[in-house]
């Protein structure tokens, strides 16, 4: 089966997922990738090519229409990227068998257009939490049969014997790895650390950060600033995580993530994860079984303190976390699930989809569709990106379409520029 992937890029989480899945794909599937942007970091794109994937770049002489006609199935890697909206809504695309793989949850802004879910041949989410969205739950039963869940987050490969649990460090060492920005971190991140009743607590925070930005300022303003060390970006996430025994991962309740790669990677190394009761995290961590799920920041501080004082519980949760990651979050499992959807689609004819009518007429409509659910305004925080061009923000859309009057009007009304 010839699968053509249309994706804005192969960086970050989507690139990492496809590098792993390409390596786990059997000989019955041949994959090609059409990238809308040149890779800024070629690490995962190179791994995809080394594993047999063929890469094509928009604007480099290749005809997307020809690629679609030659493909058995077109898989669109979906998130609210302005170039993806532009391609689908404006290009004259031939009939296709389509599978959309959503890399945002859709529970909060950015939302997933419900018409797109209904029109796709198959619409696959990266977390079962996405099925809780009211517009998904309201779909007819016949359309529910065309939905699916295929995880895109995977643990680290075993360095020793496959059934040998790695050493996870000491239970008193705590680490966070991920986005160091309150667009994803819970705003009480540093307050939680301050409130833990353990003077020996030390938390290593891994991820690129702005020394003049809000997280760094909040860290400096802590009652116990000595408890946090902002480590910055690491080229060796495995090494960073292996130095700890507890993975501290408080995210804001309306974050748009699903796969949570860092969380699954930490579990694959036997770290005990401490998370808040958000939908994506609850789909991965079961409280008291393979980690700790706290109802709110105050409970998180209390339970982290207890965990630090209870090495026996840490050991039990550590083994369960490692077992969960090894059994559930493997590239071969996701590759097999995708292949099952491909085989079902092969029995159906290629069809033409009017993406313009589903997504809107222009950039302002496309952006607003990510912010609204059933006509109601979505989370206002997504309008602005603080100048950092956060993916899918109004600034990201404006950087792509700088002269669009609708976007300029939106940006003026929200005082972004």
C-alpha positions, 0 to 999 in steps of 0.5 A, a space after each residue: 500500500 502506498 501511503 502519502 503523508 501531508 504534513 507541515 513539517 517533520 519536527 518536534 513530536 510529529 517528526 519523532 513519531 514518524 521516525 519511530 513508525 517508519 522504522 517499525 513499518 513492515 514491507 506491505 506499506 510504502 510511505 512518502 511524505 510531502 512537507 509544507 515547510 523545510 525542516 529547521 532541524 533535520 534530525 527526524 526527517 533524516 531518520 525517516 529517510 534512513 528508514 525508507 521514507 521518501 521526502 518531497 518538499 512543497 515548491 521543489 518541482 514535485 506535483 502534489 496532485 500527481 503524488 495524491 493520484 499515485 497514492 492508495 491513501 493520503 494521510 494528513 497530519 492534522 493540527 492548526 498549522 496555517 500552511 496546512 489550512 491554506 493547502 487544503 482550502 485553496 489547492 485543487 486536489 484530486 480524489 483520495 482515500 483520506 485518513 487524518 491523524 490529529 496531533 492536538 486533542 481538540 478538547 480545548 482551543 485549538 479545536 478540530 473542525 467537526 465537518 472535517 472529522 465527518 468528511 474524512 475517510 478515517 479520522 484518528 486521534 492520538 489520545 482517547 481523551 479526544 473522544 470526550 469532545 462534545 462535537 465528537 460524542 454527538 456524531 452519528 454512530 455510523 461516523 463513530 465507526 470511522 474514528 480511531 485512536 493511534 498513539 504517537 508517543 513512545 518510550 525510549 528503547 531498552 539499552 540492555 535486555 528488553 525485559 530488564 528495567 533500567 535504573 531510575 535514579 534515587 527517589 529524591 531526585 525530581 525532574 521536569 522536561 518539556 515546554 518551559 512556558 505557561 502556555 503549557 505549564 500550569 501557572 502554579 508550577 513553582 508554587 507547588 514546589 514551594 508548598 512541598 513539605 520537604 526542605 531537601 526537594 530539588 527539581 531540575 527543569 529541562 527545556 529551553 527558556 527565556 531568562 527574562 521570561 515569566 517562568 524564569 521570573 517566577 522561579 526567582 520570586 519563589 520562597 525557596 528558589 534554591 529548590 529549582 534549577 532551570 537547566 535549559 535545553 538538553 540534547 540528551 533527554 534520556 540522560 536528563 531523565 535518568 538522573 531522576 526518580 520522579 517526573 514532576 509534570 503539572 500542566 495547565 488544564 486546557 493544554 492542547 497536548 495528547 501524546 505527551 512524549 516526555 511523560 511516556 519517555 519518563 515512564 519508560 525509564 521507570 520514573 514515577 510521574 506526578 501529574 494533574 487530573 487533565 484528560 490527556 494525562 489521565 489517559 496515560 497515568 492511573 492514580 496509585 497504579 503507575 503514578 500519581 494523579 492529583 486533583 489540584 495544585 494543593 493536592 499535588 504538593 501534598 502527594 509529592 511530599 508524601 512520595 518523597 518520604 515513601 521509597 517503597 511506594 516509589 519502587 512499586 509505582 516505578 515498576 508499574 510505570 515501566 511496565 505500562 510504557 513497555 506494553 502500551 507505547 511501542 511504535 510497532 503497535 501504532 504502526 499496526 493500528 494504522 495499517 488496519 485503518 489503511 486496509 479498511 480504507 482500501 475497500 472504499 473508492 477515492 472521493 473528492 472533498 470540498 475542504 474550502 467549504 469545511 474550513 472557511 474562505 480565508 486565513 481569518 476564518 481558518 484561525 477562528 475555526 481553531 478558537 471556536 466551538 459551536 459558534 462560541 469563542 474559545 480560549 482567548 489565550 491562543 490569540 496571542 503568542 508573546 512574540 514567540 510565534 507559538 504554533 497556531 497562534 494569531 502571530 503564527 497566522 500573521 507571519 504566514 499571511 502578513 497582509 490578510 485584512 481579516 487577520 490584521 483586524 483580529 490582531 488589532 482587536 486583541 492588541 497583539 500587534 
